[in-house]
Amino acid sequence: MGKLRDYIQSQVSEGDRAVAENVVNFKRPALPAKTSEKKPGAVALALVNQAAERIKTLDDYATERLARAEALVEQAIEQLKISHVKVQSADQLKAECEIKIQDAEKRLEQSSSQIAAIETELSATKRRAKAAEARAHEAEKALKHIEDALRARILELPTAGPVSDIAG
């Protein structure tokens, strides 16, 4: 039997060795030759005990792995809950920011309209100032013309005598 096992193990590839490690190997218990000859059931009982020990070991290992897997699942669930809360907070913050952006856009539009109205008013005020300046210039010219006409008239008057003639 040992030769067969050695032959099979020599035929197993490296990839299969990992699989072979998961296979339970039952070894014959080392019993004295006299015991195996006198009590053939002792060997079977020893093999059953060995199998029970292996099964218990595998069951303990499976229980540990299951507990570890459950712990990992619980951690993952907690992390998902935390992530969900963070996503909700981010969505709420995004909605608030969008509202603020819309408000800012409205205020910008209002400000632009006000600026345009002020620019229009400023332009009208400049035109009125130019018109007023032109009228003032025309008034100065008219006043100068009147002054010149009065001077010419005064200078054209005959000089008759003393001041009493002018008063009278």
C-alpha positions as CSV (number, residue, x, y, z in Angstrom):
1,M,0.0,0.0,0.0
2,G,2.9,2.4,0.8
3,K,4.4,1.8,-2.7
4,L,1.1,2.7,-4.3
5,R,0.8,5.9,-2.2
6,D,4.4,6.9,-3.2
7,Y,3.7,6.2,-6.8
8,I,0.5,8.3,-6.8
9,Q,2.1,11.1,-4.9
10,S,5.0,11.2,-7.4
11,Q,2.4,11.5,-10.2
12,V,0.6,14.5,-8.6
13,S,1.6,17.8,-10.2
14,E,2.4,20.9,-8.1
15,G,-1.2,22.3,-8.7
16,D,-2.6,19.1,-7.5
17,R,-0.5,19.1,-4.4
18,A,-2.5,22.0,-3.1
19,V,-5.7,19.9,-3.6
20,A,-4.0,16.9,-2.1
21,E,-3.2,18.9,1.0
22,N,-7.0,19.2,1.6
23,V,-7.4,15.5,1.5
24,V,-7.6,13.8,4.8
25,N,-4.9,11.1,5.2
26,F,-5.8,8.2,7.5
27,K,-2.6,6.4,8.6
28,R,-2.7,3.1,10.3
29,P,-2.2,3.4,13.9
30,A,1.1,1.9,15.0
31,L,-0.1,-1.2,17.0
32,P,2.1,-4.0,18.0
33,A,1.9,-6.9,15.6
34,K,0.5,-9.2,18.3
35,T,-2.4,-6.8,19.0
36,S,-3.4,-6.6,15.3
37,E,-3.3,-10.3,15.0
38,K,-5.3,-11.0,18.2
39,K,-7.7,-8.2,17.9
40,P,-8.5,-7.2,14.3
41,G,-11.3,-4.9,15.5
42,A,-8.7,-2.8,17.4
43,V,-7.2,-1.6,14.2
44,A,-10.6,-0.6,12.9
45,L,-11.5,1.0,16.2
46,A,-8.2,3.0,16.1
47,L,-8.9,4.1,12.5
48,V,-12.5,5.1,13.5
49,N,-11.0,7.1,16.5
50,Q,-8.5,8.7,14.2
51,A,-11.2,9.6,11.7
52,A,-13.3,11.1,14.5
53,E,-10.4,13.2,15.6
54,R,-9.8,14.4,12.1
55,I,-13.5,15.2,11.7
56,K,-13.5,17.1,14.9
57,T,-10.4,19.0,13.8
58,L,-11.9,19.8,10.5
59,D,-15.2,20.8,12.2
60,D,-13.3,23.1,14.6
61,Y,-11.4,24.6,11.7
62,A,-14.7,25.1,9.7
63,T,-16.3,26.7,12.8
64,E,-13.3,29.1,13.1
65,R,-13.5,29.9,9.4
66,L,-17.3,30.4,9.7
67,A,-16.9,32.7,12.7
68,R,-14.2,34.7,10.8
69,A,-16.4,34.9,7.7
70,E,-19.3,36.1,9.8
71,A,-17.1,38.7,11.5
72,L,-15.9,39.9,8.1
73,V,-19.5,40.1,6.9
74,E,-20.4,42.2,10.0
75,Q,-17.5,44.5,9.3
76,A,-18.5,44.9,5.7
77,I,-22.1,45.6,6.7
78,E,-21.0,48.3,9.2
79,Q,-18.7,49.8,6.6
80,L,-21.6,49.8,4.1
81,K,-23.8,51.5,6.6
82,I,-21.2,54.2,7.3
83,S,-20.6,54.6,3.6
84,H,-24.4,54.9,3.1
85,V,-24.6,57.7,5.7
86,K,-21.6,59.4,4.1
87,V,-23.3,59.2,0.6
88,Q,-26.5,60.6,2.1
89,S,-24.6,63.5,3.7
90,A,-22.8,64.2,0.5
91,D,-26.1,64.1,-1.5
92,Q,-27.6,66.6,1.0
93,L,-24.6,68.8,0.8
94,K,-24.7,68.7,-3.0
95,A,-28.4,69.7,-2.9
96,E,-27.7,72.6,-0.6
97,C,-24.8,73.7,-2.8
98,E,-27.0,73.5,-5.9
99,I,-29.6,75.7,-4.2
100,K,-26.8,78.2,-3.2
101,I,-25.5,78.2,-6.8
102,Q,-29.0,78.9,-8.1
103,D,-29.4,81.8,-5.6
104,A,-26.0,83.2,-6.6
105,E,-27.0,82.9,-10.3
106,K,-30.2,84.8,-9.7
107,R,-28.4,87.5,-7.7
108,L,-25.8,87.7,-10.5
109,E,-28.5,88.1,-13.1
110,Q,-30.2,90.8,-11.0
111,S,-26.9,92.6,-10.5
112,S,-26.2,92.4,-14.3
113,S,-29.7,93.9,-14.9
114,Q,-29.0,96.7,-12.4
115,I,-25.6,97.4,-13.9
116,A,-27.1,97.6,-17.3
117,A,-29.8,100.0,-16.0
118,I,-27.2,102.2,-14.2
119,E,-25.0,102.2,-17.4
120,T,-28.1,103.4,-19.4
121,E,-28.8,106.0,-16.8
122,L,-25.2,107.1,-16.8
123,S,-25.2,107.4,-20.6
124,A,-28.4,109.5,-20.5
125,T,-26.9,111.7,-17.7
126,K,-23.8,112.3,-19.9
127,R,-25.9,113.3,-22.8
128,R,-27.9,115.7,-20.6
129,A,-24.6,117.1,-19.2
130,K,-23.3,117.6,-22.8
131,A,-26.6,119.3,-23.8
132,A,-26.5,121.5,-20.7
133,E,-22.9,122.3,-21.4
134,A,-23.8,123.2,-25.0
135,R,-26.7,125.4,-23.8
136,A,-24.4,127.1,-21.3
137,H,-21.9,127.7,-24.1
138,E,-24.6,129.1,-26.3
139,A,-25.8,131.3,-23.4
140,E,-22.3,132.6,-22.8
141,K,-22.1,133.4,-26.5
142,A,-25.4,135.2,-26.4
143,L,-24.4,137.1,-23.3
144,K,-21.1,138.0,-24.9
145,H,-23.1,139.1,-28.0
146,I,-25.4,141.2,-25.9
147,E,-22.5,142.7,-24.0
148,D,-20.8,143.6,-27.3
149,A,-24.0,145.1,-28.6
150,L,-24.5,147.1,-25.5
151,R,-20.9,148.4,-25.6
152,A,-21.3,149.3,-29.2
153,R,-24.5,151.1,-28.4
154,I,-22.9,152.9,-25.5
155,L,-19.9,153.9,-27.6
156,E,-22.1,155.1,-30.4
157,L,-23.9,157.6,-28.2
158,P,-22.8,161.1,-28.7
159,T,-20.9,162.5,-25.8
160,A,-22.9,165.6,-25.0
161,G,-21.5,167.0,-22.0
162,P,-21.4,166.5,-18.4
163,V,-22.9,163.8,-16.5
164,S,-26.1,165.8,-15.9
165,D,-27.1,165.4,-19.5
166,I,-27.0,161.7,-19.2
167,A,-29.1,161.7,-16.1
168,G,-31.8,163.9,-17.6
